[in-house]
Amino acid sequence: MMGLSPIEYHPWNGKRTEHGRRFVVIAESILRRSIGSRWFLAVLIIGTFLTFALPIIFTAISPHEGLVAEDMASQLNNGVFFIFLLILAALVCSDLIAEDKRSNSLVLYMSRALDSEGYLSGKFLGAAATLSIFAFVPPLILAVTTIVTQSGSDYLSSVEVLGSTLVAGIWMTLLFIPLGLLISSLTDKKTYAAVATFMIVFVLGIVAGLFAENDVNWMLLGPQLVMTLSIDAIYGVDLPDGMNAWLLLLACIAYTVIPMAVTYILLKRRE
């Protein structure tokens, strides 16, 4: 007669995560998952090579006086850079909330002493850490390389442009995350969320271009043009004639604060 082996439980010796830091765990999970994605890595490598690799090499081997604000603004306002940034933002943000809705994971998150604020903070931080690999790090490397290899002696001006690059990198990293989170919260299909994020930005850009023929301020309807103009403002480059700087500020708020607020309200209702 076969005996029964008792089930033995061993105490867990790990350290519990503090409630206030659980959003960091969510962020780390998003970063690891994104880096492990072949699609993300492929777009990241190709985009970095096409937009920053050659300029960094060319800057290092060619003579130049220093880091110039206009040159950095022109580099960051490159249309190819914008396309790859938008693709990466759509890939990263598409399943941040949509996948949790599909798998009913929101119930598990909210039942673990994690409120909507912590949940949304973790998702936002994870997306920001992931996108910074493309939107923040390469521009910073380009700026530092330019300063290190400059032939001129005006390092103070170059460092000022470097500071503007830090601000621009942070801004570009964060710009499309709120919109991506909002769209992801409206569906449980990550493919729909990714396509919708991409298409909404491009459609708004087309509409903005049509209306801007009558009033230049209509340019602010398009996210790409908002990014371009805001980067110019960060570097101190003159805005187009007739462009209202206050409307530009309102457009930046409209594309960041408002989507985050709506997403938070939707999560709060589900909580």
C-alpha positions in Angstrom: 0.0 0.0 0.0 1.5 3.3 -1.1 1.9 5.9 1.5 1.0 9.5 1.2 3.7 12.1 1.1 2.7 15.2 3.0 2.9 18.5 1.2 5.6 20.6 2.8 5.4 24.4 2.6 8.6 26.4 3.0 8.5 30.1 4.2 9.4 32.7 1.6 12.5 34.5 2.5 12.3 37.3 -0.1 11.7 40.9 0.7 8.2 42.2 0.1 7.8 45.2 -2.2 6.5 48.3 -0.5 3.1 49.4 -1.6 4.4 52.8 -2.7 7.0 51.1 -5.0 4.8 48.6 -6.7 4.5 50.9 -9.7 8.2 50.5 -10.2 7.7 46.7 -10.6 5.2 47.4 -13.4 7.6 49.8 -15.1 10.5 47.3 -15.0 8.3 44.6 -16.4 7.3 46.8 -19.4 11.0 47.7 -20.0 12.1 44.1 -19.9 9.2 42.9 -22.2 9.9 45.7 -24.7 13.6 45.0 -24.9 12.8 41.3 -25.4 10.5 42.0 -28.3 12.1 41.4 -31.7 9.8 43.9 -33.4 10.8 46.6 -30.9 14.5 45.9 -31.2 14.3 45.8 -35.0 12.6 49.2 -35.2 14.9 50.6 -32.6 18.1 49.5 -34.3 17.0 50.5 -37.8 15.6 53.9 -36.6 18.8 54.7 -34.6 21.0 53.8 -37.5 19.1 55.9 -40.0 18.7 58.9 -37.8 21.7 59.1 -35.4 24.5 56.6 -36.2 25.7 58.4 -39.3 25.4 62.0 -37.8 27.4 60.8 -34.8 30.2 59.3 -36.9 30.3 62.3 -39.3 30.4 64.8 -36.4 33.2 62.9 -34.7 35.5 62.9 -37.8 34.6 66.3 -39.3 35.8 69.7 -38.1 33.3 71.9 -36.3 33.3 74.9 -34.0 30.9 73.6 -31.4 27.3 72.4 -30.7 24.9 74.7 -32.5 21.2 74.9 -31.4 19.9 75.2 -35.0 21.7 72.1 -36.1 20.4 70.0 -33.1 16.9 71.3 -33.7 17.1 70.4 -37.4 18.4 66.9 -36.5 15.5 66.2 -34.1 12.9 67.6 -36.4 13.9 65.1 -39.1 10.8 63.5 -40.5 12.4 60.0 -40.4 13.1 60.4 -36.7 9.5 61.3 -36.1 8.2 58.3 -38.0 10.3 55.9 -36.0 9.5 57.6 -32.7 5.8 57.3 -33.5 6.1 53.6 -34.5 8.0 52.8 -31.3 5.4 54.7 -29.2 2.6 52.8 -30.9 4.3 49.5 -30.3 5.1 50.2 -26.7 1.8 51.7 -25.6 -0.6 49.5 -27.6 -0.8 46.7 -25.1 -0.1 48.6 -21.8 -3.8 48.7 -20.8 -5.5 46.9 -23.7 -3.9 43.6 -22.8 -4.8 43.9 -19.2 -8.4 44.5 -20.2 -8.4 41.5 -22.5 -7.0 39.2 -19.9 -9.0 40.8 -17.0 -5.7 41.5 -15.3 -7.0 44.9 -14.1 -8.9 43.0 -11.4 -5.6 41.5 -10.1 -3.8 44.8 -10.2 -6.5 46.6 -8.2 -6.8 43.8 -5.7 -3.2 44.0 -4.7 -3.3 47.3 -2.8 -2.5 49.1 -6.1 -4.8 52.0 -6.9 -5.4 53.7 -10.3 -2.7 56.2 -9.6 0.0 53.6 -8.9 -1.1 51.5 -11.9 -1.1 54.4 -14.3 2.2 55.7 -12.9 3.8 52.3 -13.5 2.6 52.1 -17.1 3.7 55.6 -17.9 7.1 55.2 -16.3 7.7 51.9 -18.1 6.8 53.4 -21.5 9.0 56.4 -20.8 12.0 54.3 -19.8 11.5 52.3 -23.0 11.1 55.2 -25.4 14.0 57.1 -23.9 16.3 54.5 -25.4 15.5 56.1 -28.8 14.2 59.6 -28.0 16.7 60.6 -25.2 19.9 58.6 -25.4 20.9 59.0 -29.1 20.4 62.8 -29.1 22.4 63.1 -25.9 25.2 61.0 -27.4 25.2 63.2 -30.5 25.4 66.3 -28.5 28.2 65.1 -26.2 30.2 63.8 -29.2 29.9 67.2 -30.8 31.2 69.0 -27.7 34.0 66.5 -27.1 35.3 66.8 -30.7 34.7 70.5 -31.2 37.6 72.7 -32.4 36.2 76.0 -31.0 36.8 77.3 -27.5 33.3 78.4 -26.7 32.3 75.5 -24.5 29.8 77.5 -22.5 27.5 77.9 -25.5 27.8 74.3 -26.4 26.9 73.2 -22.8 23.8 75.5 -23.0 22.7 73.7 -26.2 23.4 70.4 -24.4 21.0 71.5 -21.6 18.4 72.2 -24.3 19.0 68.7 -25.7 18.3 67.2 -22.3 15.0 69.0 -22.1 14.1 68.2 -25.7 14.9 64.5 -25.2 12.7 64.3 -22.1 9.9 66.1 -24.0 10.1 63.8 -27.1 10.1 60.8 -24.8 6.9 61.8 -23.1 5.0 63.4 -25.9 3.1 60.4 -27.4 2.7 58.3 -24.3 -0.5 59.9 -23.0 -2.2 59.5 -26.4 -1.1 55.9 -26.6 -2.3 55.1 -23.1 -5.7 56.7 -23.8 -6.2 54.7 -27.0 -5.0 51.5 -25.3 -7.5 52.1 -22.5 -10.4 52.3 -25.0 -9.9 48.8 -26.5 -8.9 45.3 -25.6 -7.1 44.7 -28.9 -3.5 45.8 -28.9 -3.3 45.7 -32.7 -6.2 48.1 -32.9 -4.6 50.4 -30.4 -1.3 50.5 -32.3 -2.9 51.2 -35.6 -5.2 53.8 -34.1 -2.4 55.7 -32.5 -0.4 55.8 -35.7 -3.4 56.8 -37.9 -4.8 59.5 -35.5 -1.4 61.3 -35.5 -1.1 61.2 -39.2 -4.7 62.2 -40.0 -4.4 65.1 -37.6 -1.2 66.1 -39.3 -2.9 66.1 -42.7 -5.8 68.2 -41.5 -3.5 70.6 -39.8 -1.6 71.1 -43.1 -4.8 71.9 -45.0 -6.1 74.4 -42.5 -2.6 76.0 -42.0 -2.9 77.5 -45.4 -5.3 80.1 -44.0 -3.8 80.5 -40.5 -0.4 79.2 -39.4 -1.7 78.5 -35.9 -3.7 75.6 -37.4 -0.4 73.8 -37.6 -0.8 73.1 -33.8 -3.6 70.6 -34.6 -1.0 68.1 -35.8 1.1 66.3 -33.2 4.2 66.2 -35.5 4.1 69.9 -36.0 3.6 70.4 -32.3 6.7 68.4 -31.7 8.6 70.3 -34.3 7.6 73.7 -33.1 8.1 72.9 -29.4 11.6 71.6 -30.2 12.4 74.9 -32.0 11.1 76.8 -28.9 13.3 74.7 -26.6 16.4 75.5 -28.7 15.5 79.1 -29.1 14.8 78.9 -32.8 12.4 81.5 -34.1 8.8 80.2 -34.6 7.0 80.8 -38.0 5.6 84.3 -38.5 2.2 84.6 -36.9 2.6 81.6 -34.6 1.2 82.2 -31.2 3.6 80.9 -28.5 0.7 80.6 -26.0 -1.3 78.5 -28.4 1.7 76.2 -28.8 1.9 75.8 -25.0 -1.8 75.0 -24.9 -1.4 72.4 -27.7 1.4 70.7 -25.7 -0.9 70.5 -22.7 -3.8 69.3 -24.9 -1.7 66.4 -26.2 -0.3 65.3 -22.8 -2.3 66.4 -19.8 -5.8 65.9 -21.3 -5.2 62.3 -22.5 -3.7 61.4 -19.2 -6.6 62.9 -17.3 -9.2 61.1 -19.4 -7.2 57.8 -19.0 -7.1 58.2 -15.3 -10.9 58.9 -15.1 -11.6 55.8 -17.1 -9.4 53.7 -14.9 -10.9 55.2 -11.8 -14.4 54.2 -13.0 -13.2 50.6 -13.5 -11.6 50.6 -10.1 
